[in-house]
Amino acid sequence: MNTRQALIAAALATVCVTTVGSAAAADDKEKCFGVAKAGQNDCATASGAHSCAGQSKIDNGASEWKFVAKGTCDKAGGKLSAPK
């Protein structure tokens, strides 16, 4: 095995480990609506006002959400479901 092959193998191994770790971390989180600070939301709004993370304009918008540790959403003042 030459140096180039070794580097590619190491890079692929790193990607695999990172992907598995991210999936496990996602299992410990839940979407919490109404707790994201302006510019710190995790993805699109439930209402469709924008489609990307970091685009919220106000703190604690009801349709803005952020991933939080399971079981902590209510304590933070949020809701587990999107507003109607």
N, CA, C and O atoms as a Tinker XYZ file with bonds, in Angstrom:
   336  protein
     1  N      0.858000   -1.173000    0.000000    73     2
     2  CA     0.000000    0.000000    0.000000    64     1     3
     3  C      0.902000    1.233000    0.000000    63     2     4     5
     4  O      1.809000    1.359000    0.823000    81     3
     5  N      0.636000    2.127000   -0.931000    73     3     6
     6  CA     1.463000    3.342000   -0.980000    64     5     7
     7  C      0.864000    4.425000   -0.078000    63     6     8     9
     8  O     -0.200000    4.244000    0.514000    81     7
     9  N      1.560000    5.534000    0.009000    73     7    10
    10  CA     1.142000    6.619000    0.896000    64     9    11
    11  C     -0.219000    7.174000    0.515000    63    10    12    13
    12  O     -1.038000    7.475000    1.383000    81    11
    13  N     -0.460000    7.310000   -0.776000    73    11    14
    14  CA    -1.746000    7.854000   -1.227000    64    13    15
    15  C     -2.900000    6.948000   -0.816000    63    14    16    17
    16  O     -3.925000    7.434000   -0.339000    81    15
    17  N     -2.748000    5.656000   -0.991000    73    15    18
    18  CA    -3.791000    4.714000   -0.597000    64    17    19
    19  C     -4.018000    4.742000    0.914000    63    18    20    21
    20  O     -5.153000    4.635000    1.377000    81    19
    21  N     -2.959000    4.882000    1.664000    73    19    22
    22  CA    -3.074000    4.937000    3.121000    64    21    23
    23  C     -3.839000    6.192000    3.552000    63    22    24    25
    24  O     -4.664000    6.136000    4.464000    81    23
    25  N     -3.565000    7.309000    2.903000    73    23    26
    26  CA    -4.266000    8.550000    3.231000    64    25    27
    27  C     -5.756000    8.456000    2.895000    63    26    28    29
    28  O     -6.604000    8.914000    3.661000    81    27
    29  N     -6.059000    7.866000    1.758000    73    27    30
    30  CA    -7.457000    7.696000    1.362000    64    29    31
    31  C     -8.177000    6.769000    2.333000    63    30    32    33
    32  O     -9.311000    7.044000    2.724000    81    31
    33  N     -7.538000    5.686000    2.722000    73    31    34
    34  CA    -8.139000    4.751000    3.674000    64    33    35
    35  C     -8.391000    5.433000    5.019000    63    34    36    37
    36  O     -9.434000    5.223000    5.638000    81    35
    37  N     -7.441000    6.242000    5.466000    73    35    38
    38  CA    -7.599000    6.953000    6.737000    64    37    39
    39  C     -8.750000    7.960000    6.652000    63    38    40    41
    40  O     -9.525000    8.098000    7.599000    81    39
    41  N     -8.860000    8.655000    5.534000    73    39    42
    42  CA    -9.940000    9.629000    5.360000    64    41    43
    43  C    -11.296000    8.933000    5.357000    63    42    44    45
    44  O    -12.235000    9.415000    5.990000    81    43
    45  N    -11.411000    7.826000    4.668000    73    43    46
    46  CA   -12.677000    7.085000    4.634000    64    45    47
    47  C    -13.046000    6.551000    6.013000    63    46    48    49
    48  O    -14.216000    6.575000    6.394000    81    47
    49  N    -12.070000    6.076000    6.752000    73    47    50
    50  CA   -12.330000    5.591000    8.104000    64    49    51
    51  C    -12.839000    6.718000    8.996000    63    50    52    53
    52  O    -13.738000    6.512000    9.812000    81    51
    53  N    -12.268000    7.902000    8.840000    73    51    54
    54  CA   -12.708000    9.059000    9.625000    64    53    55
    55  C    -14.144000    9.424000    9.294000    63    54    56    57
    56  O    -14.930000    9.712000   10.197000    81    55
    57  N    -14.501000    9.417000    8.018000    73    55    58
    58  CA   -15.864000    9.730000    7.598000    64    57    59
    59  C    -16.840000    8.717000    8.179000    63    58    60    61
    60  O    -17.912000    9.095000    8.651000    81    59
    61  N    -16.489000    7.453000    8.151000    73    59    62
    62  CA   -17.372000    6.414000    8.683000    64    61    63
    63  C    -17.590000    6.584000   10.179000    63    62    64    65
    64  O    -18.720000    6.456000   10.652000    81    63
    65  N    -16.556000    6.863000   10.915000    73    63    66
    66  CA   -16.670000    7.045000   12.367000    64    65    67
    67  C    -17.503000    8.273000   12.680000    63    66    68    69
    68  O    -18.339000    8.236000   13.583000    81    67
    69  N    -17.295000    9.351000   11.957000    73    67    70
    70  CA   -18.043000   10.588000   12.178000    64    69    71
    71  C    -19.524000   10.382000   11.896000    63    70    72    73
    72  O    -20.367000   10.867000   12.651000    81    71
    73  N    -19.851000    9.678000   10.832000    73    71    74
    74  CA   -21.241000    9.432000   10.466000    64    73    75
    75  C    -21.948000    8.601000   11.531000    63    74    76    77
    76  O    -23.080000    8.917000   11.896000    81    75
    77  N    -21.323000    7.571000   12.027000    73    75    78
    78  CA   -21.921000    6.724000   13.053000    64    77    79
    79  C    -22.120000    7.528000   14.337000    63    78    80    81
    80  O    -23.159000    7.405000   14.985000    81    79
    81  N    -21.153000    8.335000   14.704000    73    79    82
    82  CA   -21.262000    9.161000   15.901000    64    81    83
    83  C    -22.387000   10.169000   15.794000    63    82    84    85
    84  O    -23.083000   10.418000   16.778000    81    83
    85  N    -22.582000   10.756000   14.622000    73    83    86
    86  CA   -23.646000   11.738000   14.419000    64    85    87
    87  C    -25.017000   11.092000   14.520000    63    86    88    89
    88  O    -25.942000   11.683000   15.078000    81    87
    89  N    -25.155000    9.892000   13.991000    73    87    90
    90  CA   -26.440000    9.200000   14.056000    64    89    91
    91  C    -26.794000    8.874000   15.498000    63    90    92    93
    92  O    -27.953000    9.003000   15.891000    81    91
    93  N    -25.827000    8.460000   16.287000    73    91    94
    94  CA   -26.086000    8.152000   17.685000    64    93    95
    95  C    -26.454000    9.414000   18.450000    63    94    96    97
    96  O    -27.332000    9.375000   19.312000    81    95
    97  N    -25.808000   10.517000   18.156000    73    95    98
    98  CA   -26.096000   11.778000   18.833000    64    97    99
    99  C    -27.498000   12.266000   18.478000    63    98   100   101
   100  O    -28.176000   12.838000   19.331000    81    99
   101  N    -27.946000   12.056000   17.248000    73    99   102
   102  CA   -29.273000   12.497000   16.824000    64   101   103
   103  C    -30.373000   11.748000   17.574000    63   102   104   105
   104  O    -31.458000   12.293000   17.774000    81   103
   105  N    -30.115000   10.525000   17.986000    73   103   106
   106  CA   -31.106000    9.747000   18.728000    64   105   107
   107  C    -31.389000   10.345000   20.098000    63   106   108   109
   108  O    -32.448000   10.087000   20.670000    81   107
   109  N    -30.477000   11.128000   20.631000    73   107   110
   110  CA   -30.630000   11.719000   21.955000    64   109   111
   111  C    -31.218000   13.121000   21.896000    63   110   112   113
   112  O    -31.242000   13.820000   22.909000    81   111
   113  N    -31.693000   13.542000   20.730000    73   111   114
   114  CA   -32.199000   14.901000   20.564000    64   113   115
   115  C    -33.620000   14.890000   20.029000    63   114   116   117
   116  O    -34.080000   13.903000   19.455000    81   115
   117  N    -34.311000   16.017000   20.228000    73   115   118
   118  CA   -35.661000   16.179000   19.700000    64   117   119
   119  C    -35.855000   17.622000   19.256000    63   118   120   121
   120  O    -35.194000   18.533000   19.754000    81   119
   121  N    -36.774000   17.819000   18.308000    73   119   122
   122  CA   -37.089000   19.170000   17.844000    64   121   123
   123  C    -37.878000   19.884000   18.928000    63   122   124   125
   124  O    -38.853000   19.352000   19.460000    81   123
   125  N    -37.444000   21.098000   19.247000    73   123   126
   126  CA   -38.133000   21.902000   20.259000    64   125   127
   127  C    -38.493000   23.246000   19.641000    63   126   128   129
   128  O    -37.612000   24.024000   19.276000    81   127
   129  N    -39.789000   23.517000   19.525000    73   127   130
   130  CA   -40.282000   24.751000   18.910000    64   129   131
   131  C    -40.387000   25.860000   19.947000    63   130   132   133
   132  O    -40.810000   25.628000   21.080000    81   131
   133  N    -39.997000   27.074000   19.546000    73   131   134
   134  CA   -40.172000   28.238000   20.387000    64   133   135
   135  C    -39.015000   28.563000   21.319000    63   134   136   137
   136  O    -39.161000   29.404000   22.205000    81   135
   137  N    -37.864000   27.914000   21.138000    73   135   138
   138  CA   -36.734000   28.183000   22.032000    64   137   139
   139  C    -35.497000   28.721000   21.316000    63   138   140   141
   140  O    -34.520000   29.088000   21.969000    81   139
   141  N    -35.525000   28.772000   19.993000    73   139   142
   142  CA   -34.349000   29.213000   19.229000    64   141   143
   143  C    -34.188000   30.728000   19.300000    63   142   144   145
   144  O    -35.157000   31.470000   19.138000    81   143
   145  N    -32.985000   31.172000   19.539000    73   143   146
   146  CA   -32.666000   32.600000   19.508000    64   145   147
   147  C    -32.519000   33.037000   18.053000    63   146   148   149
   148  O    -32.303000   32.205000   17.172000    81   147
   149  N    -32.635000   34.321000   17.804000    73   147   150
   150  CA   -32.498000   34.849000   16.441000    64   149   151
   151  C    -31.178000   34.394000   15.829000    63   150   152   153
   152  O    -30.115000   34.566000   16.425000    81   151
   153  N    -31.255000   33.814000   14.640000    73   151   154
   154  CA   -30.071000   33.350000   13.930000    64   153   155
   155  C    -29.513000   32.029000   14.416000    63   154   156   157
   156  O    -28.454000   31.608000   13.952000    81   155
   157  N    -30.201000   31.354000   15.349000    73   155   158
   158  CA   -29.682000   30.103000   15.879000    64   157   159
   159  C    -30.645000   28.932000   15.723000    63   158   160   161
   160  O    -30.509000   27.920000   16.411000    81   159
   161  N    -31.619000   29.063000   14.823000    73   159   162
   162  CA   -32.532000   27.955000   14.561000    64   161   163
   163  C    -31.793000   26.865000   13.799000    63   162   164   165
   164  O    -30.785000   27.131000   13.144000    81   163
   165  N    -32.297000   25.635000   13.884000    73   163   166
   166  CA   -31.608000   24.518000   13.244000    64   165   167
   167  C    -32.048000   24.233000   11.822000    63   166   168   169
   168  O    -31.296000   23.607000   11.076000    81   167
   169  N    -33.232000   24.662000   11.413000    73   167   170
   170  CA   -33.639000   24.430000   10.028000    64   169   171
   171  C    -34.854000   25.288000    9.689000    63   170   172   173
   172  O    -35.142000   26.268000   10.377000    81   171
   173  N    -35.554000   24.921000    8.642000    73   171   174
   174  CA   -36.693000   25.705000    8.147000    64   173   175
   175  C    -37.788000   25.851000    9.200000    63   174   176   177
   176  O    -37.913000   25.021000   10.101000    81   175
   177  N    -38.574000   26.909000    9.076000    73   175   178
   178  CA   -39.701000   27.101000    9.989000    64   177   179
   179  C    -40.837000   26.167000    9.622000    63   178   180   181
   180  O    -40.942000   25.700000    8.488000    81   179
   181  N    -41.674000   25.909000   10.592000    73   179   182
   182  CA   -42.859000   25.100000   10.343000    64   181   183
   183  C    -43.835000   25.838000    9.435000    63   182   184   185
   184  O    -44.589000   25.214000    8.688000    81   183
   185  N    -43.819000   27.167000    9.501000    73   183   186
   186  CA   -44.754000   27.968000    8.704000    64   185   187
   187  C    -44.265000   28.228000    7.281000    63   186   188   189
   188  O    -45.038000   28.698000    6.447000    81   187
   189  N    -43.000000   27.932000    6.988000    73   187   190
   190  CA   -42.453000   28.144000    5.658000    64   189   191
   191  C    -41.896000   29.536000    5.430000    63   190   192   193
   192  O    -41.668000   29.921000    4.283000    81   191
   193  N    -41.670000   30.309000    6.496000    73   191   194
   194  CA   -41.152000   31.669000    6.362000    64   193   195
   195  C    -39.736000   31.692000    5.778000    63   194   196   197
   196  O    -39.362000   32.644000    5.094000    81   195
   197  N    -38.960000   30.658000    6.045000    73   195   198
   198  CA   -37.629000   30.513000    5.454000    64   197   199
   199  C    -37.281000   29.035000    5.420000    63   198   200   201
   200  O    -37.965000   28.215000    6.032000    81   199
   201  N    -36.216000   28.696000    4.703000    73   199   202
   202  CA   -35.921000   27.285000    4.493000    64   201   203
   203  C    -34.560000   26.823000    4.994000    63   202   204   205
   204  O    -34.144000   25.706000    4.686000    81   203
   205  N    -33.858000   27.653000    5.757000    73   203   206
   206  CA   -32.519000   27.248000    6.180000    64   205   207
   207  C    -32.232000   27.558000    7.638000    63   206   208   209
   208  O    -32.886000   28.392000    8.263000    81   207
   209  N    -31.240000   26.865000    8.155000    73   207   210
   210  CA   -30.775000   27.112000    9.517000    64   209   211
   211  C    -30.157000   28.499000    9.614000    63   210   212   213
   212  O    -29.578000   29.006000    8.653000    81   211
   213  N    -30.290000   29.100000   10.785000    73   211   214
   214  CA   -29.665000   30.385000   11.037000    64   213   215
   215  C    -30.382000   31.573000   10.437000    63   214   216   217
   216  O    -29.815000   32.665000   10.414000    81   215
   217  N    -31.600000   31.416000    9.952000    73   215   218
   218  CA   -32.312000   32.520000    9.317000    64   217   219
   219  C    -33.430000   33.109000   10.160000    63   218   220   221
   220  O    -34.156000   33.983000    9.687000    81   219
   221  N    -33.588000   32.656000   11.390000    73   219   222
   222  CA   -34.650000   33.237000   12.220000    64   221   223
   223  C    -34.310000   34.688000   12.539000    63   222   224   225
   224  O    -33.147000   35.033000   12.746000    81   223
   225  N    -35.322000   35.520000   12.575000    73   223   226
   226  CA   -35.135000   36.959000   12.797000    64   225   227
   227  C    -35.470000   37.382000   14.218000    63   226   228   229
   228  O    -35.054000   38.454000   14.656000    81   227
   229  N    -36.229000   36.541000   14.959000    73   227   230
   230  CA   -36.632000   36.900000   16.312000    64   229   231
   231  C    -36.270000   35.787000   17.294000    63   230   232   233
   232  O    -36.126000   34.628000   16.905000    81   231
   233  N    -36.127000   36.144000   18.544000    73   231   234
   234  CA   -35.897000   35.151000   19.593000    64   233   235
   235  C    -37.194000   34.418000   19.904000    63   234   236   237
   236  O    -38.265000   35.024000   19.947000    81   235
   237  N    -37.091000   33.125000   20.116000    73   235   238
   238  CA   -38.188000   32.276000   20.580000    64   237   239
   239  C    -39.438000   32.323000   19.706000    63   238   240   241
   240  O    -40.554000   32.266000   20.223000    81   239
   241  N    -39.266000   32.426000   18.397000    73   239   242
   242  CA   -40.397000   32.386000   17.477000    64   241   243
   243  C    -41.103000   31.042000   17.572000    63   242   244   245
   244  O    -40.445000   30.003000   17.614000    81   243
   245  N    -42.417000   31.045000   17.605000    73   243   246
   246  CA   -43.188000   29.814000   17.802000    64   245   247
   247  C    -42.943000   28.767000   16.723000    63   246   248   249
   248  O    -42.998000   27.573000   17.016000    81   247
   249  N    -42.674000   29.177000   15.484000    73   247   250
   250  CA   -42.468000   28.207000   14.408000    64   249   251
   251  C    -40.991000   27.887000   14.178000    63   250   252   253
   252  O    -40.664000   27.055000   13.332000    81   251
   253  N    -40.099000   28.540000   14.921000    73   251   254
   254  CA   -38.663000   28.244000   14.834000    64   253   255
   255  C    -38.349000   27.087000   15.770000    63   254   256   257
   256  O    -38.926000   26.984000   16.852000    81   255
   257  N    -37.430000   26.212000   15.353000    73   255   258
   258  CA   -37.087000   25.088000   16.221000    64   257   259
   259  C    -35.591000   24.886000   16.301000    63   258   260   261
   260  O    -34.824000   25.361000   15.464000    81   259
   261  N    -35.207000   24.171000   17.328000    73   259   262
   262  CA   -33.811000   23.851000   17.584000    64   261   263
   263  C    -33.775000   22.449000   18.173000    63   262   264   265
   264  O    -34.680000   22.066000   18.914000    81   263
   265  N    -32.733000   21.675000   17.850000    73   263   266
   266  CA   -32.569000   20.373000   18.473000    64   265   267
   267  C    -32.088000   20.572000   19.900000    63   266   268   269
   268  O    -31.157000   21.337000   20.150000    81   267
   269  N    -32.729000   19.878000   20.835000    73   267   270
   270  CA   -32.331000   19.911000   22.238000    64   269   271
   271  C    -32.248000   18.473000   22.741000    63   270   272   273
   272  O    -32.767000   17.557000   22.103000    81   271
   273  N    -31.610000   18.281000   23.862000    73   271   274
   274  CA   -31.517000   16.946000   24.462000    64   273   275
   275  C    -32.929000   16.461000   24.810000    63   274   276   277
   276  O    -33.762000   17.239000   25.273000    81   275
   277  N    -33.187000   15.174000   24.584000    73   275   278
   278  CA   -34.504000   14.615000   24.886000    64   277   279
   279  C    -34.875000   14.892000   26.330000    63   278   280   281
   280  O    -34.060000   14.743000   27.239000    81   279
   281  N    -36.126000   15.300000   26.523000    73   279   282
   282  CA   -36.638000   15.541000   27.857000    64   281   283
   283  C    -36.398000   16.944000   28.388000    63   282   284   285
   284  O    -36.782000   17.245000   29.518000    81   283
   285  N    -35.767000   17.816000   27.594000    73   283   286
   286  CA   -35.467000   19.158000   28.099000    64   285   287
   287  C    -36.295000   20.255000   27.446000    63   286   288   289
   288  O    -36.206000   21.410000   27.864000    81   287
   289  N    -37.082000   19.939000   26.454000    73   287   290
   290  CA   -37.836000   20.958000   25.727000    64   289   291
   291  C    -38.833000   21.677000   26.634000    63   290   292   293
   292  O    -38.872000   22.907000   26.652000    81   291
   293  N    -39.635000   20.931000   27.381000    73   291   294
   294  CA   -40.623000   21.556000   28.273000    64   293   295
   295  C    -39.947000   22.445000   29.306000    63   294   296   297
   296  O    -40.439000   23.532000   29.611000    81   295
   297  N    -38.826000   21.989000   29.842000    73   295   298
   298  CA   -38.100000   22.767000   30.852000    64   297   299
   299  C    -37.587000   24.082000   30.283000    63   298   300   301
   300  O    -37.478000   25.073000   31.005000    81   299
   301  N    -37.271000   24.096000   28.985000    73   299   302
   302  CA   -36.757000   25.302000   28.328000    64   301   303
   303  C    -37.895000   26.239000   27.895000    63   302   304   305
   304  O    -37.643000   27.340000   27.407000    81   303
   305  N    -39.136000   25.799000   28.074000    73   303   306
   306  CA   -40.277000   26.633000   27.703000    64   305   307
   307  C    -40.766000   26.409000   26.291000    63   306   308   309
   308  O    -41.558000   27.200000   25.779000    81   307
   309  N    -40.307000   25.335000   25.644000    73   307   310
   310  CA   -40.699000   25.046000   24.267000    64   309   311
   311  C    -41.793000   24.018000   24.159000    63   310   312   313
   312  O    -42.330000   23.543000   25.160000    81   311
   313  N    -42.117000   23.679000   22.919000    73   311   314
   314  CA   -43.137000   22.670000   22.625000    64   313   315
   315  C    -42.568000   21.677000   21.632000    63   314   316   317
   316  O    -41.739000   22.034000   20.794000    81   315
   317  N    -43.007000   20.438000   21.721000    73   315   318
   318  CA   -42.521000   19.378000   20.839000    64   317   319
   319  C    -43.231000   19.344000   19.498000    63   318   320   321
   320  O    -42.792000   18.639000   18.589000    81   319
   321  N    -44.315000   20.086000   19.355000    73   319   322
   322  CA   -45.037000   20.101000   18.081000    64   321   323
   323  C    -45.085000   21.523000   17.531000    63   322   324   325
   324  O    -45.037000   22.502000   18.276000    81   323
   325  N    -45.181000   21.604000   16.224000    73   323   326
   326  CA   -45.228000   22.894000   15.548000    64   325   327
   327  C    -46.561000   23.571000   15.817000    63   326   328   329
   328  O    -47.571000   22.896000   16.019000    81   327
   329  N    -46.574000   24.903000   15.822000    73   327   330
   330  CA   -47.845000   25.609000   16.022000    64   329   331
   331  C    -48.780000   25.376000   14.840000    63   330   332   333
   332  O    -48.327000   25.090000   13.732000    81   331
   333  N    -50.057000   25.495000   15.074000    73   331   334
   334  CA   -51.049000   25.260000   14.008000    64   333   335
   335  C    -51.338000   26.508000   13.256000    63   334   336
   336  O    -52.146000   26.497000   12.328000    81   335
